[in-house]
Amino acid sequence: MTNTKSYNSYSSEDFANLEKRHRVHFINSLSGYKSANLIGTVNHNGDTNLSIVSSVVHLGADPALVAFINRPHAVERHTLDNILATSAYTINQVSADFFEDAHHTSARYPADVSEFDQTELTPYYTQFIAPYVEQSRIKMGVELREKIDLKINGTILVIGEIVEVLCAENLLQADGKLDLVAAGTVAVSGLDEYHTADSLGRLAYAKPKKT
């Protein structure tokens, strides 16, 4: 580690020398604030699963695509197994009033033990096969469209199309944007720290400056 001006500088060699847990926390926090979402699934036996993820990203609006990263299959991954079996899952934004229960879904339970039963979170159903989280104010029903195995580290990119949206009535703004501050949506940094957000304001569409 060297010091550059007022910065601490770390090289890839420094990463390798860090204690494993320290390295995981350090690298995970480098990307800044990430979305906190609960993914709800069900298997063919009717066993529900709920897991928190911080890697959901928007891929496009037409069609409406979202993606998330699933960890390598070195251990059981009930969420991915259920998605591959049914092609259906829900993505539920986490709010400040239930973030602790949401975090608890990261605990490793057997496939036949539902995280809904181990928390105060409640399943909510429409005609969509996968369970939503009733407490979530913004929920998406998603159908699997593509699964990409990433050779570089063994993770899996799961791409789905949003086919149903449920959101609290007061969140939709006149131009179609959802008010995430009013929804109480939280962000996560690293693996275990949660944050609330305030809006700094909306800016006009950026155009090149005249010279």
C-alpha positions as CSV (number, residue, x, y, z in Angstrom):
1,M,0.0,0.0,0.0
2,T,1.4,3.4,-1.0
3,N,0.2,6.9,-0.3
4,T,-0.6,9.1,-3.3
5,K,-1.3,12.7,-2.3
6,S,-4.1,12.4,0.3
7,Y,-5.2,9.0,-0.9
8,N,-4.5,5.5,0.2
9,S,-3.5,3.5,-2.8
10,Y,-4.2,-0.3,-3.1
11,S,-3.0,-2.6,-5.8
12,S,-4.3,-6.0,-6.9
13,E,-1.4,-7.5,-4.9
14,D,-2.7,-5.7,-1.9
15,F,-6.2,-7.2,-2.5
16,A,-4.7,-10.6,-2.5
17,N,-2.9,-10.0,0.8
18,L,-6.0,-8.8,2.7
19,E,-7.8,-11.1,5.1
20,K,-10.7,-12.7,3.2
21,R,-13.6,-11.1,5.0
22,H,-11.8,-7.7,5.0
23,R,-11.3,-8.0,1.2
24,V,-15.0,-8.9,0.6
25,H,-16.2,-5.9,2.6
26,F,-13.7,-3.6,0.9
27,I,-14.4,-4.6,-2.7
28,N,-18.2,-4.8,-2.2
29,S,-18.3,-1.3,-0.9
30,L,-16.3,0.2,-3.8
31,S,-19.3,0.3,-6.1
32,G,-21.2,2.6,-3.8
33,Y,-24.9,2.4,-2.9
34,K,-26.8,-0.4,-4.5
35,S,-30.5,-1.3,-4.6
36,A,-31.9,-3.6,-2.0
37,N,-34.5,-6.0,-3.3
38,L,-36.1,-9.3,-2.2
39,I,-36.5,-12.0,-4.8
40,G,-39.5,-14.2,-4.2
41,T,-39.8,-17.7,-5.8
42,V,-41.6,-21.0,-5.4
43,N,-40.7,-24.5,-6.4
44,H,-43.0,-27.2,-7.9
45,N,-43.7,-28.5,-4.4
46,G,-45.1,-25.1,-3.4
47,D,-42.2,-24.3,-1.1
48,T,-41.6,-20.5,-1.2
49,N,-38.2,-18.8,-1.0
50,L,-37.2,-15.2,-0.4
51,S,-33.7,-13.9,-0.7
52,I,-32.2,-10.4,-0.6
53,V,-30.0,-9.2,-3.5
54,S,-28.1,-6.0,-4.1
55,S,-27.3,-6.5,-7.8
56,V,-30.6,-5.8,-9.6
57,V,-30.1,-3.5,-12.6
58,H,-32.2,-2.0,-15.3
59,L,-31.4,-3.3,-18.8
60,G,-34.1,-1.7,-21.0
61,A,-37.6,-0.2,-21.1
62,D,-38.9,-1.8,-24.3
63,P,-39.0,-4.7,-23.6
64,A,-38.9,-4.0,-19.8
65,L,-35.8,-6.0,-18.8
66,V,-34.0,-6.3,-15.5
67,A,-31.1,-8.4,-14.4
68,F,-29.3,-9.6,-11.3
69,I,-26.2,-11.5,-10.5
70,N,-26.5,-14.9,-8.8
71,R,-23.5,-16.2,-6.9
72,P,-21.6,-19.4,-8.1
73,H,-23.4,-22.7,-7.6
74,A,-20.8,-24.0,-5.2
75,V,-23.5,-24.2,-2.6
76,E,-27.3,-24.7,-2.9
77,R,-28.9,-21.7,-4.6
78,H,-32.7,-22.1,-4.0
79,T,-33.6,-18.8,-5.7
80,L,-31.9,-19.8,-9.0
81,D,-33.1,-23.4,-8.8
82,N,-36.7,-22.2,-8.5
83,I,-36.4,-19.6,-11.3
84,L,-35.0,-22.2,-13.6
85,A,-37.8,-24.6,-12.7
86,T,-40.7,-22.2,-13.0
87,S,-39.3,-19.2,-15.0
88,A,-41.1,-16.9,-12.6
89,Y,-39.9,-14.7,-9.8
90,T,-40.8,-11.4,-8.1
91,I,-38.5,-8.5,-7.3
92,N,-39.6,-6.4,-4.3
93,Q,-38.0,-3.2,-3.2
94,V,-36.9,-3.1,0.4
95,S,-38.1,-0.2,2.6
96,A,-36.8,1.2,5.8
97,D,-39.6,-0.3,7.9
98,F,-38.6,-3.9,7.2
99,F,-35.0,-3.9,6.2
100,E,-33.9,-6.0,9.2
101,D,-36.3,-8.8,8.2
102,A,-35.2,-8.4,4.6
103,H,-31.5,-8.8,5.7
104,H,-32.4,-12.0,7.6
105,T,-33.4,-13.7,4.4
106,S,-29.7,-14.0,3.6
107,A,-29.4,-16.7,6.3
108,R,-29.0,-20.2,4.8
109,Y,-32.2,-22.2,5.4
110,P,-33.1,-25.6,3.8
111,A,-35.1,-25.6,0.6
112,D,-38.3,-26.7,2.4
113,V,-38.0,-23.8,5.0
114,S,-39.5,-20.6,3.8
115,E,-37.9,-17.3,4.7
116,F,-41.5,-15.9,5.0
117,D,-42.0,-18.2,8.0
118,Q,-38.7,-17.1,9.6
119,T,-39.5,-13.4,9.4
120,E,-42.4,-11.0,9.7
121,L,-42.6,-10.7,5.9
122,T,-45.9,-11.8,4.3
123,P,-46.4,-13.5,0.9
124,Y,-48.8,-11.8,-1.4
125,Y,-50.3,-13.4,-4.5
126,T,-51.9,-12.3,-7.7
127,Q,-52.4,-14.6,-10.7
128,F,-48.6,-14.6,-11.0
129,I,-47.2,-17.9,-9.6
130,A,-44.3,-16.5,-7.6
131,P,-45.0,-14.8,-4.2
132,Y,-44.7,-11.0,-3.8
133,V,-43.7,-9.4,-0.4
134,E,-46.8,-7.7,0.9
135,Q,-44.8,-5.1,2.8
136,S,-43.0,-3.9,-0.3
137,R,-44.4,-0.8,-1.9
138,I,-42.9,-1.5,-5.3
139,K,-43.1,-5.0,-6.6
140,M,-42.4,-6.6,-10.0
141,G,-43.4,-9.9,-11.5
142,V,-40.7,-11.1,-13.7
143,E,-40.3,-14.0,-16.2
144,L,-36.9,-15.5,-17.0
145,R,-35.6,-14.6,-20.5
146,E,-31.9,-15.5,-20.4
147,K,-29.3,-17.1,-18.1
148,I,-25.7,-16.3,-18.8
149,D,-22.9,-18.2,-17.1
150,L,-20.0,-15.8,-16.6
151,K,-16.7,-17.7,-17.0
152,I,-14.6,-15.0,-15.4
153,N,-15.8,-15.8,-11.8
154,G,-18.5,-18.5,-12.0
155,T,-21.4,-16.1,-11.3
156,I,-24.6,-16.2,-13.3
157,L,-26.4,-13.3,-14.9
158,V,-30.1,-13.7,-14.7
159,I,-32.1,-11.6,-17.2
160,G,-35.9,-11.3,-16.9
161,E,-38.8,-9.4,-18.4
162,I,-41.1,-7.4,-16.1
163,V,-44.6,-8.6,-16.8
164,E,-46.5,-7.2,-13.8
165,V,-46.0,-4.2,-11.5
166,L,-47.7,-3.5,-8.2
167,C,-47.0,-0.1,-6.5
168,A,-48.5,2.0,-3.8
169,E,-51.0,4.5,-5.3
170,N,-49.2,7.6,-4.0
171,L,-45.9,6.8,-5.7
172,L,-46.6,7.4,-9.4
173,Q,-45.7,10.9,-10.5
174,A,-47.2,12.8,-13.4
175,D,-44.4,11.9,-15.8
176,G,-44.4,8.2,-15.0
177,K,-41.5,8.2,-12.5
178,L,-41.9,6.5,-9.2
179,D,-41.2,8.5,-6.0
180,L,-38.6,6.2,-4.3
181,V,-38.2,8.6,-1.3
182,A,-41.9,8.4,-0.6
183,A,-41.7,4.7,-0.9
184,G,-39.0,4.6,1.8
185,T,-36.8,2.6,-0.5
186,V,-33.4,1.8,1.1
187,A,-30.0,1.3,-0.5
188,V,-27.3,-1.1,0.7
189,S,-23.5,-0.7,0.8
190,G,-21.1,-3.6,1.1
191,L,-22.9,-6.6,2.4
192,D,-24.7,-5.4,5.5
193,E,-25.1,-1.7,5.8
194,Y,-28.4,-0.1,4.8
195,H,-29.2,3.6,4.0
196,T,-32.2,5.8,3.4
197,A,-32.1,8.4,0.6
198,D,-33.2,12.0,0.0
199,S,-33.7,13.6,-3.4
200,L,-31.2,16.2,-4.4
201,G,-33.5,17.4,-7.2
202,R,-34.3,16.5,-10.8
203,L,-32.3,18.0,-13.6
204,A,-33.3,18.8,-17.2
205,Y,-32.1,16.5,-20.1
206,A,-28.5,17.3,-20.6
207,K,-27.4,18.9,-23.9
208,P,-23.9,19.8,-25.1
209,K,-22.7,23.1,-23.9
210,K,-22.3,25.8,-26.5
211,T,-18.7,26.9,-27.1
